[in-house]
Amino acid sequence: MIPLFETGQPLKFGLDGLIPAIVQDPGTRSVLMLGYMNQQAIDLTRSTGFVTFFSRSKNRLWKKGEESGNVLHAKEMRGDCDGDALLVLASPAGPTCHTGTDTCWAEANEPSAISFLTTLEQVIESRIESGDDSSTSLPSYLSSKLPKNLHNFFVFPPIPKL
């Protein structure tokens, strides 16, 4: 079940029964698209793990990628501070926009220095939590996650064991 976090306010649907849902890639933090969900779309997204919207043009539930195969794998959903919008963190299985671009704003959905730092933080936290002292593999792991355009700017020497 995909978690839905509310910020203290229950979700508020419009008179049409819909709530705007902003989709963001959890790895790159790129905003991929905007869609609308009703309660049934939220429930399906949470239970199946595939982002489902209510299509206003088709007037029906619509699983993103149902025809193209470019589905969105939901990771987490969050209500905003007023409860009148959703943030859906989802990993794309291909281009998100129906025009074939990565995002509906024709932007590339690529890792950035910021997403690399997020990955670094997550790796360090998981190592600390698990008590893993095999830090010598950390430099090669981090190097593999670094965007290619940043490889020349970072050098990861082996980390000595304490």
DODO-500818 format. One record per residue: x, y, z of N, C-alpha, C, CB in turn. Coordinates in Angstrom, 1 decimal, padded with zeros to 4 digits. Atoms other than C-alpha are relative to their C-alpha. Last residue first. Glycine has a CB too. Example, Ala and Ser with C-alpha at 12.3 -4.5 7.8 and 13.67 -1.06 7.14 Angstrom:
     n_X     n_Y     n_Z    ca_X    ca_Y    ca_Z     c_X     c_Y     c_Z    cb_X    cb_Y    cb_Z
  -000.9  -001.1   000.0   013.7  -001.1   007.1  -000.8   001.1   000.8   000.4   000.5  -001.4
   000.9  -001.2   000.0   012.3  -004.5   007.8   000.9   001.2   000.0  -001.0   000.0   001.2
// end
This chain:
     n_X     n_Y     n_Z    ca_X    ca_Y    ca_Z     c_X     c_Y     c_Z    cb_X    cb_Y    cb_Z
  -000.2  -000.6  -001.3   037.6   003.6   012.2   000.2  -001.0   001.0  -001.0   001.1   000.4
   000.9   000.5  -001.0   037.9   002.1   008.7   000.5   000.6   001.4   000.1  -001.5   000.1
  -000.6   000.9  -001.0   039.6   004.3   006.2  -001.0  -000.4   001.0   001.2   000.7   000.6
   000.3  -000.5  -001.4   037.4   005.7   003.4   000.7  -000.9   001.0  -001.5   000.2   000.3
   000.5   001.1  -000.9   038.8   005.0  -000.1  -000.1   000.6   001.4   000.9  -001.2   000.1
  -001.1   000.9  -000.5   039.2   008.2  -002.1  -000.6  -001.0   000.9   001.1   000.8   000.7
   000.4   000.7  -001.3   036.1   009.5  -003.9   001.2  -000.9   000.4  -001.3  -000.8  -000.2
  -000.9   001.2  -000.2   037.0   012.1  -006.5  -000.3  -000.6   001.3   001.6   000.5  -000.2
  -000.1   000.7  -001.3   034.4   014.5  -007.7   001.0  -001.1  -000.1  -001.4  -000.5   000.4
  -000.1  -000.9  -001.1   034.4   017.2  -010.4   000.1  -000.6   001.4  -001.2   000.9   000.0
  -001.3  -000.6  -000.1   035.3   015.1  -013.4   000.1   000.9   001.2   000.2   000.8  -001.3
  -001.0   000.9  -000.3   032.3   012.8  -012.9   001.4   000.6   000.2   000.1  -001.1  -001.0
  -000.7  -000.4  -001.3   029.8   015.7  -012.8   001.2  -000.9   000.4  -001.0   000.0   001.1
  -000.6  -001.4   000.2   028.5   015.5  -016.4   000.7   000.5   001.2  -001.1   001.0  -000.4
  -001.2   000.1   000.8   028.0   011.7  -016.0   000.7   001.4  -000.2  -000.3  -000.5  -001.4
   000.3  -000.4   001.4   025.5   012.2  -013.2   001.3   000.1  -000.8  -000.8   001.3  -000.1
  -000.3  -001.4   000.3   026.9   010.5  -010.0  -000.4   000.2  -001.5   001.5   000.3   000.2
   001.2  -000.7  -000.1   025.2   007.2  -009.0   000.1   001.5  -000.5  -000.6   000.0   001.4
   001.0   000.5   001.0   028.0   005.0  -010.1  -001.3   000.8   000.0  -000.2  -001.5   000.3
  -000.4  -000.3   001.3   030.5   007.2  -008.3  -000.9  -000.5  -001.1   001.5  -000.5  -000.3
   000.4  -001.4   000.2   028.5   006.9  -005.1   000.4   000.5  -001.4   000.7   000.9   001.0
   001.5  -000.1   000.1   028.7   003.1  -005.3  -000.4   001.5  -000.3  -000.6  -000.4   001.4
   000.4   000.5   001.3   032.4   003.2  -006.0  -001.5   000.0  -000.2   000.5  -001.5  -000.2
  -000.4  -000.8   001.1   033.1   005.5  -003.1  -000.4  -000.5  -001.4   001.5   000.2   000.0
   000.7  -001.2   000.2   030.9   003.6  -000.7   000.5   000.9  -001.2   000.0   000.8   001.3
   000.8   000.2   001.3   032.5   000.2  -001.2  -000.8   001.3  -000.3  -000.9  -001.2   000.1
  -000.9   000.0   001.1   035.2   001.1   001.4  -000.7  -000.1  -001.4   001.1  -001.1   000.1
   000.0  -001.3   000.7   032.5   002.1   003.8   000.9   000.0  -001.2   000.4   001.0   001.0
  -000.7   000.3   001.2   031.9  -001.6   004.8   000.1   001.3  -000.9  -000.7  -001.1  -000.8
  -001.3  -000.7  -000.1   031.1  -000.5   008.4   000.8  -000.3  -001.3   000.8  -000.5   001.2
  -000.9   000.5   001.1   027.4  -001.2   008.1   001.3   000.8   000.1  -000.7   000.1  -001.4
  -001.3   000.4  -000.7   025.8  -000.3   011.5   001.0  -000.5  -001.0  -000.2  -000.9   001.1
  -000.2   001.4   000.1   022.4  -000.5   009.7   001.3  -000.4   000.7   000.0  -000.5  -001.4
   001.1   000.7  -000.6   021.3   003.0   010.7   000.2  -001.5   000.1  -001.3   000.2  -000.7
   000.0  -000.3  -001.5   024.6   004.6   010.0  -001.0  -000.8   000.7  -000.2   001.5   000.2
  -001.2   000.6  -000.6   024.9   002.9   006.6   000.0   000.2   001.5   001.2   000.6  -000.7
   000.2   001.5   000.0   021.3   003.8   005.7   001.2  -000.7   000.6  -000.4  -000.5  -001.3
   001.0   000.3  -001.1   021.9   007.5   006.7  -000.2  -001.5   000.1  -001.3   000.7  -000.3
  -000.7  -000.2  -001.3   025.1   007.6   004.6  -001.0  -000.3   001.1   000.5   001.4   000.1
  -000.9   001.1  -000.2   023.3   006.1   001.6   000.7   000.1   001.3   001.1   000.0  -001.2
   000.7   001.2  -000.3   020.4   008.5   001.9   000.9  -001.2   000.3  -001.0  -000.4  -001.1
   000.6  -000.1  -001.3   022.6   011.5   002.2  -000.7  -001.3   000.4  -001.0   001.2   000.1
  -001.1   000.1  -000.9   024.6   010.5  -000.9  -000.5   000.0   001.5   001.0   001.1  -000.2
  -000.4   001.4   000.0   021.4   010.0  -002.8   001.1  -000.3   001.0   000.4  -000.5  -001.4
   001.1   000.7  -000.6   020.1   013.4  -001.9   000.4  -001.5   000.1  -001.3   000.2  -000.7
  -000.2  -000.2  -001.5   023.5   014.8  -002.8  -001.1  -000.6   000.8   000.1   001.5   000.3
  -001.1   000.8  -000.5   023.2   013.2  -006.2   000.2   000.2   001.5   001.3   000.4  -000.8
   000.5   001.3  -000.2   019.7   014.7  -006.6   001.1  -001.0   000.4  -000.7  -000.6  -001.3
   000.8   000.0  -001.2   021.2   018.1  -006.0  -000.5  -001.4   000.3  -001.2   001.0  -000.1
  -000.8   000.0  -001.2   024.0   017.6  -008.4  -000.8  -000.1   001.2   000.9   001.3   000.0
  -000.7  -001.2  -000.2   021.4   016.7  -011.0   000.9  -000.1   001.2  -000.9   001.2   000.1
  -000.6  -000.3  -001.4   019.9   013.5  -012.2   000.8   001.3  -000.1   000.9  -001.2   000.4
  -001.3   000.5  -000.2   018.0   013.8  -015.5   000.5   000.3   001.4   001.0   000.5  -001.0
   000.1   000.5  -001.4   014.3   014.3  -016.3   001.3  -000.7   000.3  -001.2  -001.0   000.2
  -000.6   001.3  -000.2   014.8   016.4  -019.4  -000.1  -000.3   001.5   001.5   000.1  -000.4
  -001.3   000.0  -000.7   012.3   019.3  -019.7   000.6  -001.4   000.1  -000.1   000.6   001.4
  -001.1   000.3   001.0   009.5   019.5  -022.2   001.4   000.1   000.6  -000.1   001.0  -001.2
  -000.5  -001.3   000.2   007.1   021.0  -019.6   001.2  -000.1  -001.0   000.4   000.7   001.3
   000.9  -000.8   000.8   005.0   017.9  -019.6   000.4   001.4  -000.2  -001.4   000.0   000.7
   001.0  -000.7  -000.9   008.0   016.0  -018.5  -001.0   000.7  -000.9   000.7   001.0   001.0
  -000.1   000.5  -001.4   010.3   013.4  -020.1  -001.0   000.6   000.9   001.4   000.2   000.5
  -001.0  -000.6  -000.8   009.1   014.3  -023.6   000.0  -000.6   001.4  -000.1   001.5   000.0
  -001.2   000.7   000.1   007.2   011.9  -025.9   001.2   000.6   000.8   000.5  -000.2  -001.4
  -000.8  -000.5   001.1   004.3   014.2  -026.7   001.3  -000.8  -000.2   000.2   001.5   000.0
   000.5   000.6   001.2   002.1   012.2  -024.4   000.7   000.4  -001.2  -001.5   000.2  -000.1
   000.9  -000.7   000.8   004.3   013.4  -021.5  -000.5  -000.8  -001.3   000.6   001.4  -000.5
   001.3  -000.2  -000.7   005.8   011.1  -019.0  -001.0   000.7  -000.9   000.2   000.8   001.2
   000.4  -001.4   000.0   008.6   009.6  -021.0  -001.4   000.2   000.6   000.0   000.5  -001.5
  -000.2  -000.5   001.4   009.5   006.1  -019.8  -000.4   001.5   000.0  -000.8  -000.7  -001.1
  -000.5   001.2   000.8   008.9   003.9  -016.8   000.3   000.4  -001.4  -001.0  -001.2   000.1
   000.6   000.3   001.3   008.5   007.0  -014.5   000.7  -001.2  -000.7   000.2   001.2  -000.9
  -001.1   000.2   000.9   009.2   006.9  -010.8  -000.6  -000.4  -001.4   000.9  -001.2   000.5
   000.1   001.2   000.9   006.5   008.4  -008.7   001.1   000.0  -001.0  -001.4   000.1  -000.8
  -001.4   000.4   000.3   006.2   010.9  -005.8  -000.1  -001.3  -000.8   000.9  -000.1   001.3
  -000.2   001.4   000.2   002.6   012.2  -005.9   001.4  -000.2  -000.4  -001.0  -000.6  -001.1
  -001.3   000.3   000.6   002.1   015.6  -004.4   000.1  -001.5  -000.1   001.1   000.7   000.8
  -000.8   001.1  -000.3  -001.6   016.3  -003.8   001.3   000.1  -000.6  -000.7  -001.3  -000.4
  -000.9   000.5   001.1  -003.6   019.5  -003.7   000.8  -001.2   000.5   000.9   001.1  -000.5
   000.7  -000.2   001.3  -006.5   021.0  -001.6   000.9  -000.4  -001.2  -000.4   001.4  -000.1
   000.8   001.1   000.4  -005.5   019.7   001.8  -000.6   000.1  -001.3  -001.0  -000.3   001.1
   001.5  -000.3  -000.1  -004.5   023.1   003.0  -000.8  -001.2  -000.3  -000.3   001.2  -001.0
   000.3  -000.7  -001.3  -000.8   022.3   003.9  -001.5   000.3   000.1   000.8   001.2   000.2
  -000.6  -001.3  -000.3  -000.5   019.9   000.9  -000.5   000.6   001.3  -000.1   001.0  -001.1
   000.9  -001.1   000.2  -001.5   016.2   000.8   000.7   001.3   000.4  -001.2  -000.1   001.0
   000.1  -001.0  -001.1   001.3   013.8   000.3  -001.1   001.0  -000.3   001.4   000.6   000.2
   000.9  -001.1   000.3   001.5   010.6  -001.8  -000.1   000.9   001.2  -001.4  -000.5  -000.4
   000.5  -000.7  -001.2   004.4   008.1  -001.8  -001.0   001.1  -000.5   001.1   000.6   000.9
  -000.8   000.3  -001.2   006.2   005.7  -004.1  -000.7   000.5   001.2   001.4   000.5  -000.2
   000.2  -000.8  -001.2   003.9   005.5  -007.2   000.9  -000.5   001.2  -001.5   000.0   000.4
   000.0   000.8  -001.2   005.3   003.8  -010.3   000.0   000.8   001.3   001.3  -001.0   000.0
  -000.7  -000.6  -001.2   004.3   005.9  -013.2  -000.1  -000.9   001.2  -000.6   001.5   000.2
   000.7  -000.1  -001.3   003.5   004.0  -016.4   000.8   000.8   001.0  -000.4  -001.3   000.6
  -000.8  -000.9  -000.8   005.0   004.6  -019.8  -000.7   000.3   001.3   000.3   001.3  -000.8
  -000.9   000.8  -000.9   003.4   001.5  -021.3   000.9   000.9   000.9   000.8  -000.9  -000.9
  -001.4  -000.1   000.4   002.0   003.6  -024.1   000.9  -000.9   000.7   000.4   001.5   000.2
  -000.2   000.3   001.4  -001.7   002.6  -023.8   001.5  -000.1  -000.4  -000.8   001.0  -000.9
   000.7   001.2   000.3  -002.2   002.3  -020.0   000.1  -000.4  -001.5  -001.5   000.2   000.3
  -000.7   001.0   000.8   000.6   004.7  -019.5  -000.7  -001.2  -000.4   001.2  -000.4   000.8
  -001.0  -000.6   000.8  -001.1   006.7  -016.7   000.9  -001.1  -000.7   000.9   000.9   000.9
  -001.3   000.4  -000.5  -004.0   004.6  -015.5   001.0   000.6  -000.9   000.1  -001.6   000.1
  -001.1   000.2   001.0  -007.1   006.6  -016.5   001.3  -000.4   000.7   000.1   001.2  -000.9
  -001.3   000.2  -000.6  -010.4   006.7  -014.6   001.0  -000.4  -001.1  -000.1  -001.2   001.1
  -000.1   001.3  -000.6  -013.2   008.1  -016.7   001.4  -000.1   000.7  -000.1  -001.1  -001.1
   001.0   000.1  -001.0  -014.5   011.3  -018.3   000.0  -001.4   000.6  -001.4   000.3  -000.6
   000.6   001.3   000.3  -012.2   010.9  -021.3  -001.2  -000.3   001.0   001.0  -001.1   000.2
   000.4   000.1   001.4  -011.4   014.6  -021.3  -000.7  -001.3  -000.3   001.2   000.2  -000.9
   001.1  -000.9   000.2  -011.5   015.0  -017.5  -000.5  -000.1  -001.5   000.3   001.5   000.4
  -000.2  -000.8   001.2  -009.3   012.0  -017.0  -001.3   000.8  -000.2   000.3  -000.9  -001.2
   001.3  -000.1   000.6  -009.5   010.8  -013.4   000.2   000.9  -001.2  -001.1   000.5   001.0
   000.7  -001.3   000.0  -006.0   009.8  -012.6  -001.4  -000.2  -000.4   000.7   001.0  -000.9
   001.3  -000.1   000.7  -004.2   006.6  -011.8  -000.6   001.3   000.2  -000.9  -001.2   000.5
   000.7  -001.3  -000.1  -000.5   006.3  -010.7  -001.2   000.0  -000.9   000.9   001.2  -000.4
  -000.1  -000.7   001.3   000.5   002.6  -010.5  -000.9   001.3   000.1  -000.5  -000.9  -001.2
  -001.4  -000.5   000.2   001.3   001.2  -007.1   000.1   000.7  -001.3   001.0  -001.1   000.2
  -000.7   000.7   001.1  -001.8  -001.0  -007.2   001.4   000.5  -000.2  -000.8   000.3  -001.3
   000.1   001.5  -000.1  -003.5  -000.2  -003.8   000.8  -000.7  -001.1  -001.4  -000.4  -000.1
  -000.6   000.5  -001.2  -002.3   003.4  -003.4   000.0  -001.5   000.0  -000.8   000.5   001.2
  -001.4  -000.3   000.0  -003.0   004.4  -007.0   000.7  -000.6   001.2   000.3   001.5   000.0
  -000.6   001.0   001.0  -006.3   002.6  -007.0   001.5   000.3   000.0  -000.6   000.2  -001.4
   000.0   001.4  -000.5  -007.4   004.4  -003.8   000.7  -001.0  -000.9  -001.5  -000.4   000.3
  -000.9   000.1  -001.1  -006.3   007.8  -005.1   000.1  -001.4   000.6  -000.4   001.0   001.1
  -001.3   000.0   000.6  -008.1   007.2  -008.4   001.1   000.0   001.1   000.2   001.3  -000.9
  -000.2   001.3   000.6  -011.3   006.2  -006.5   001.4  -000.1  -000.6  -001.1  -000.3  -001.0
  -000.3   001.0  -001.1  -011.1   009.3  -004.3   000.3  -001.3  -000.6  -001.1   000.0   001.0
   001.1   000.1  -000.9  -010.9   011.6  -007.4   000.4  -001.1   001.1  -001.4  -000.4  -000.8
   000.4   001.3  -000.6  -007.6   012.5  -009.0  -001.3   000.2   000.7   001.0  -000.5   000.9
   001.1  -000.2  -001.0  -006.5   015.3  -011.4  -000.4  -001.4   000.5  -001.2   000.7  -000.5
   001.3   000.7   000.3  -003.3   015.5  -013.3  -001.0   000.2   001.1   000.3  -001.5  -000.2
   001.1  -000.3  -000.8  -000.1   017.6  -013.4  -001.3  -000.7  -000.5  -000.3   001.6   000.1
   001.3  -000.4   000.6   003.1   016.4  -014.8  -001.0   000.4   001.0  -000.6  -001.2  -000.8
   000.2   000.7   001.3   006.8   015.5  -014.4  -001.3   000.4  -000.6  -000.1  -001.5   000.3
   001.5   000.0   000.1   008.1   017.9  -011.7  -000.3  -000.6  -001.4  -000.7   001.4   000.2
   000.6  -000.7   001.2   011.8   016.9  -011.5  -001.5  -000.1   000.2   000.5  -000.5  -001.3
   000.9  -001.1  -000.5   012.9   015.9  -008.0  -000.5   000.8  -001.1   000.9   000.9   000.9
  -000.5  -001.3   000.6   015.6   013.7  -009.6  -000.7   001.2   000.5  -000.2  -000.1  -001.5
  -001.5   000.0   000.1   015.1   010.6  -007.5   000.6   001.3  -000.5   000.4  -001.1  -001.0
  -000.6   000.0  -001.3   011.5   011.0  -006.2   001.6   000.0  -000.1  -000.4  -001.1   000.8
  -000.9   001.2   000.0   010.2   012.0  -009.7   000.8   000.1   001.4   001.0   000.1  -001.2
  -001.5  -000.3  -000.1   007.4   014.5  -009.0   000.8  -001.3   000.0   000.3   000.9   001.2
  -000.9   001.2   000.0   003.7   014.2  -010.0   001.5   000.5  -000.1  -000.4  -000.9  -001.2
  -001.3  -000.3   000.6   001.4   017.1  -009.0   000.9  -001.2   000.1   000.7   001.3   000.6
  -001.0   000.8  -000.4  -002.2   016.0  -008.3   001.3   000.3  -000.8  -000.4  -001.5  -000.1
  -001.2   000.0   000.9  -005.0   018.4  -008.5   001.1  -000.8   000.7   000.5   001.5  -000.2
  -001.0  -000.7  -000.7  -008.2   017.3  -006.5   001.3   000.0  -001.0   000.4  -000.6   001.4
  -001.4   000.2   000.3  -011.4   016.1  -008.1   000.9   000.9   000.8   000.2   000.4  -001.5
  -000.5   001.2  -000.7  -015.0   015.6  -006.9   001.5  -000.3  -000.3  -000.8  -001.2  -000.5
   000.0   001.0   001.0  -016.4   018.2  -009.4   000.5  -001.4   000.5   000.8   000.4  -001.2
   001.4   000.3   000.2  -017.2   020.5  -006.5  -000.1  -001.1  -001.0  -000.8   001.2  -000.5
   000.8  -001.1   000.6  -013.5   020.4  -005.7  -001.4  -000.5  -000.1   000.6   000.4  -001.3
   000.3   000.1   001.4  -012.0   017.8  -003.3  -000.9   001.1  -000.5  -000.7  -001.4  -000.3
   001.2  -000.7   000.5  -010.6   018.7   000.0  -000.1  -000.1  -001.5   000.1   001.5   000.5
   000.0  -000.4   001.4  -008.1   016.2   001.6  -001.4   000.7  -000.4   000.2  -001.2  -000.9
   000.5   001.0   000.8  -008.1   016.3   005.4   000.0   000.5  -001.5  -001.4  -000.5   000.4
   001.2  -000.4   000.7  -005.8   018.9   006.9  -000.5  -001.2  -000.8   000.1   001.3  -000.9
   000.9  -000.5  -001.0  -003.2   017.8   009.4  -001.3   000.5  -000.6   000.6   001.2   000.7
  -000.7  -000.9  -000.8  -000.4   017.5   006.8  -000.9   000.6   001.1   000.6   001.1  -000.8
   000.8  -001.3   000.0  -001.8   014.4   005.2   000.7   000.9   001.0  -001.5  -000.3   000.4
  -000.3  -000.9  -001.2   000.6   011.6   004.3  -000.9   001.2  -000.1   001.5   000.3   000.1
   000.6  -001.3   000.2  -000.7   008.9   001.9   000.2   000.8   001.3  -001.5  -000.1  -000.5
   000.4  -000.8  -001.1   001.5   005.7   001.9  -000.6   001.4  -000.5   001.2   000.3   000.9
  -000.7  -001.3   000.1   001.4   003.4  -001.1  -000.4   000.9   001.2  -000.1   000.6  -001.4
   000.9  -001.2   000.0   000.0   000.0   000.0   000.9   001.2   000.0  -001.0   000.0   001.2
// end
